[in-house]
Amino acid sequence: MPLAAIQPVAPFDVQRALCRRRWMRAIAFTSLALLAAGSLLDHLGCFGWHGDDWAAYDRKSFTVSSVIDGQTLVLRDARGRTTVVQLIGVAAPVANEHWAAESATHLVARAAGKSVIVRLEPTQTRDAMGNLWAYLYLTDSDNLNADIVHDGDAYADRRVRHSLIPVLTNAESDARKHARGLWDGLKEDQMPAWRRQWLTDLRQHKQPQG
């Protein structure tokens, strides 16, 4: 039988191989450079990165520098650096809402100039605006978030999930029962829109299905 014809082997293109190798190296180098640049910009805050909030704030002591409204404060550390804090689970009246001025005044009296201990949620440390989202403690057991709801100077925020939901909802129930603060003679049309909607949804959910 005749031997099968031997196919000629194409000559090795050294120039093409070197070009391909340079091209692959360029891609790898560019990818690494982009990753490094992205990481640097992220750490500088360009993409909303705020550093290690747990290491910087959790269980550390700060001074309340000022009060913005009934649920927002500015904390100052020992070096004079400030951080805006939103109280977890607290929805105080703001702007022109009923009891807004009283709510802010109460928070000033309770916290302004005082030392507080910050505690963070396990899964979320910032709100949608980038402010630190925290529980503040005046002592190891005195939770400011629960205090102002219990005193009737803020609502328990039903729109967010957090670890102390039962504590804050119970504090609100007690304030409503004893007509403390904003609950004294409060009418439903004086409530903020989000709470009126929450009440409407709650009533509809309780209606028997026919």
N, C-alpha and C positions, 0 to 999 in steps of 0.2 A: 504494500500500500504506500502511496506517496505520502511523504511527511507533510503535515500541515504547514502552510506558509507562515513564516515567522513575521509578525507585524513589527515594523520598525518602531523603536522607542523615540518619542519626541525628545529632543535635546533639552536639558534642564536650563530654564531661563533664569540665570542668576540675577539679572537686573530687575526682572519682574518680582522675584522673591524678595529682594531687598526693598523694593518699593512697597510691597504689601506689608512687610515687617514694620517699616517706618510709619505706614498708615495706621496699623494696629496700635503702635506705641503712642501715636498722636491722639488717638481716641481715648486710650487709657489715661494719658496725662490730662487731657481736657476734662474727662469725667471726674478725676480726683480733684482737679482745680475747682470745678463747679461745686462739688460736695464741700470742699473746704471753705469756699466763699459763702455758700449757703449757710453753713454752720456758724461762721463768723457773724454774718448779718443777723441770723436768728438770735444769737447770744447778745447782740447789741440792741435787740428789741425791735428790729425792722419787721419781723413777722409775728410780733406779739409775744415773744418769749420773755419771761420775767425772771429768769433764773430759778434757783431751787428755793421755792417758797417755803418748803418744809424746813430746810436748814436755816433760812433767814428769819422766819417768823414763828413757827409753831412752838408753843410753850415758852416763848420769850416775853420779856416785860418791856412795855413801851409807855410813853406818856401821851395822854390825849391832848393834842395841841389845839384843836378847835373842833367845832361841830358845824357841819354843813346843813343838815336837816335832821329830822327825827330818826333817821336810819343810817346816816352817813357821817363818818368822823375822819379826822386826820390824826394819824399817830406819828410821834417823833421818837427816834431812837437816841441812844446816848451820844451819837456823833452829830445830832441835829438833822439827820435825814428824815424826810417825811413820806408817809404812805397813806393814800386814801383807802378807807375800809368801809365795806358795805356789810351790815349786820345780817348774818344768815337767818332766813326764816321770818324776817321782820318787814312789814309793809306799813310804814308810817305815812300819814297824810302829808302831802307836799304841795307846794305852790299855793293855789287858791282853794284847796280842798278843806273841808270842815276839820278843824282841830290841828291844822298844820303848824300854826304859830305856837300853840300850846305844846305840841309834841316836841318841837325843836327846843323850846325853853326848858322842858322837863329833862331832855337829854343833856343839855348844857349843865343843869343843876346836878345831875347824877354822875356825869363823867368828866367834864372839862377840867383839865389840869391834873387829873388823877392818873395813877399808874394802873395799867391793865395788863392782863396776861392773854396772849393770843392763842387760840386753838383753831385748827383748820379741819375741814372735812377730808375724809380719806381719798375721795375721788375728784374733787374740784376745789381749786384754790382761788379762782378768779371769776368775777361775774362777766356779763356780756360786754361791759364797758372797760374791762381790764382792771377794775378795782379789786383789791384783795377782799376775799369773801371769807368772813370769819365769825367765830364766837369770841366775845370779849368777857373776861372774868375780872371782877374787882377784887375778889379773893378766890381761893381755890374752889369754893362752892357757890359763889355769888355770880350767876350768869346774867350779864347786862341785857342780852337779847331777850331772855325770859322775863326779866324785871320790868322792862318798859311795856311789854305786852300785858303783863299781870297788872300793871298800874293803870292800864287803859289809855296809854299814849301811843299805841300802834296796834295794828291788826297782826294776827298770825298769817303769814303769806301762804295761801293755799296753792299757789302756782308753782312752787318749787319743792323738790324732794330733798330731804336732808335728815341727819341722824336724830335730831331732837324734835321731830314733828309732834309726838305725843306731849312733850313738855310744853311747847309753845301753844298748841291747841287747847290744852287744859288750862294754861294761864289765861288765854283769851276767854274761855268759858267762865272762869271765875270772875274776871273783870266785867263781863257782860251781866252775869248774875247779880253782882253787887253794884252795878251801874257806876263803875269807876271811870273817871276821865271822859274820853269821847263817848262812852256808852251811856252817859247820863242824858236821857231824853233823845238819843240818836234816832233819826228817821232814816228809812232805807234810801231815800233820794239824796241823803247827805253822804252816803258811802261812796267811795271811789268806784268807777265804772267796772273794774275787774271784779270787785267783790259783789256788786249787784248781779253781774253775769254768773258768778259762781253760785249765788243763791238761786237764781233762776234755773240753772242746770241741776242743782240739788233737788229742787221741788219737782222738776220734771222726772227726775230719776225715781223719786219716791211715789209718783202717781201710779196707781194700779194699771196694768196693761190689760185692755179689754179686747 
